[in-house]
Amino acid sequence: MLSQFSDDSRIDERIAEVVRRILREEGEKFFSDRIAEFVMRNEQRAKELSLVERVVRVEEELKSLRVIELERFEATEKRFESLQRELDARLGALHTEMNTRFEALHREMNARFEAVDKRFEALHREMNARFEATEKRFEAMDRRFEALQREMGVRFEAVERRFRMLQWTMGIGFSFLAVLIALMRL
């Protein structure tokens, strides 16, 4: 019985040894395959997570760039609005200054015309008085009066040309300013 026990124990040991060896070989093969598969899946997931993180970072950067771009556009818009207000103020001041200049010039011209009218009236009275005195003097005064009329006509034409030129200059200037403002708005 002892020998049977020792044989059974040897057989058990051998069986245990064979089972251990088989388990070790199969276990190593099984676990190495499973571990390799697990590592591949996790590497794929790690790549996917890395890509997702990159996408998130890119989206955040794009979002911050949009915010910066909007701030720049708003700053540019504010700058254009302030320039527009400044231009409007300057043009308004220029317009009022030009209006006052033209009104002053108009008053001055009216005063000159009234003075010329008064001079004509005085000359006419003087000519009537001298006409009665002598016929010769009347003819001389008549020639003088006609010469003065031509001179006045020339002066009036010169003034009229100046007004026309001033009107054209103003029109061109305002057109240029309007075009310039339109271009600045673009």
RAZI-V536499 format. One record per residue. N is the residue number from 1. RES is the residue in one letter. PHI is phi in degrees with one decimal (NA if undefined). Layout:
# RAZI-V536499
N:RES:PHI + N:RES:PHI
This chain:
# RAZI-V536499
1:M:NA + 2:L:-67.6 + 3:S:-73.0 + 4:Q:-68.7 + 5:F:-66.9 + 6:S:-71.5 + 7:D:-69.0 + 8:D:-66.3 + 9:S:-70.2 + 10:R:-69.8 + 11:I:-63.8 + 12:D:-62.3 + 13:E:-65.4 + 14:R:-67.8 + 15:I:-62.6 + 16:A:-62.5 + 17:E:-66.2 + 18:V:-65.9 + 19:V:-63.9 + 20:R:-62.2 + 21:R:-64.4 + 22:I:-62.4 + 23:L:-63.3 + 24:R:-64.7 + 25:E:-65.8 + 26:E:-67.6 + 27:G:-63.7 + 28:E:-62.7 + 29:K:-64.1 + 30:F:-63.1 + 31:F:-69.2 + 32:S:-65.3 + 33:D:-64.1 + 34:R:-65.3 + 35:I:-66.1 + 36:A:-61.7 + 37:E:-63.8 + 38:F:-62.8 + 39:V:-64.6 + 40:M:-62.3 + 41:R:-62.8 + 42:N:-69.9 + 43:E:-63.5 + 44:Q:-61.3 + 45:R:-64.2 + 46:A:-62.8 + 47:K:-63.8 + 48:E:-62.6 + 49:L:-63.2 + 50:S:-62.7 + 51:L:-65.1 + 52:V:-63.6 + 53:E:-62.1 + 54:R:-62.7 + 55:V:-61.4 + 56:V:-63.3 + 57:R:-63.6 + 58:V:-63.3 + 59:E:-63.8 + 60:E:-64.2 + 61:E:-63.3 + 62:L:-62.5 + 63:K:-63.7 + 64:S:-65.8 + 65:L:-65.0 + 66:R:-62.3 + 67:V:-62.5 + 68:I:-61.9 + 69:E:-62.9 + 70:L:-62.8 + 71:E:-62.8 + 72:R:-64.4 + 73:F:-61.5 + 74:E:-64.3 + 75:A:-63.5 + 76:T:-64.6 + 77:E:-61.8 + 78:K:-63.1 + 79:R:-63.6 + 80:F:-64.8 + 81:E:-63.9 + 82:S:-65.9 + 83:L:-62.4 + 84:Q:-63.0 + 85:R:-63.4 + 86:E:-63.5 + 87:L:-63.6 + 88:D:-60.8 + 89:A:-64.6 + 90:R:-63.3 + 91:L:-65.1 + 92:G:-62.9 + 93:A:-63.5 + 94:L:-62.9 + 95:H:-63.5 + 96:T:-66.0 + 97:E:-62.7 + 98:M:-66.7 + 99:N:-62.0 + 100:T:-65.4 + 101:R:-61.8 + 102:F:-66.6 + 103:E:-64.5 + 104:A:-62.9 + 105:L:-63.3 + 106:H:-64.5 + 107:R:-62.6 + 108:E:-62.2 + 109:M:-65.7 + 110:N:-62.7 + 111:A:-63.3 + 112:R:-63.6 + 113:F:-63.9 + 114:E:-65.1 + 115:A:-63.3 + 116:V:-64.4 + 117:D:-61.2 + 118:K:-65.0 + 119:R:-62.3 + 120:F:-62.5 + 121:E:-62.9 + 122:A:-65.1 + 123:L:-62.9 + 124:H:-65.3 + 125:R:-63.2 + 126:E:-62.5 + 127:M:-66.1 + 128:N:-63.1 + 129:A:-66.6 + 130:R:-73.0 + 131:F:-60.0 + 132:E:-67.1 + 133:A:-71.3 + 134:T:-152.1 + 135:E:-73.9 + 136:K:-64.0 + 137:R:-64.1 + 138:F:-61.9 + 139:E:-63.4 + 140:A:-63.9 + 141:M:-66.4 + 142:D:-63.3 + 143:R:-62.6 + 144:R:-62.5 + 145:F:-63.1 + 146:E:-63.5 + 147:A:-62.9 + 148:L:-63.5 + 149:Q:-63.3 + 150:R:-62.3 + 151:E:-61.4 + 152:M:-65.6 + 153:G:-60.7 + 154:V:-62.0 + 155:R:-64.0 + 156:F:-64.4 + 157:E:-64.0 + 158:A:-63.6 + 159:V:-64.1 + 160:E:-63.8 + 161:R:-62.0 + 162:R:-61.8 + 163:F:-62.1 + 164:R:-60.6 + 165:M:-62.8 + 166:L:-64.0 + 167:Q:-62.9 + 168:W:-63.1 + 169:T:-60.7 + 170:M:-64.5 + 171:G:-60.3 + 172:I:-64.2 + 173:G:-61.7 + 174:F:-66.6 + 175:S:-63.0 + 176:F:-61.3 + 177:L:-63.9 + 178:A:-64.5 + 179:V:-63.7 + 180:L:-62.3 + 181:I:-65.1 + 182:A:-62.0 + 183:L:-66.3 + 184:M:-69.3 + 185:R:-71.1 + 186:L:-71.5
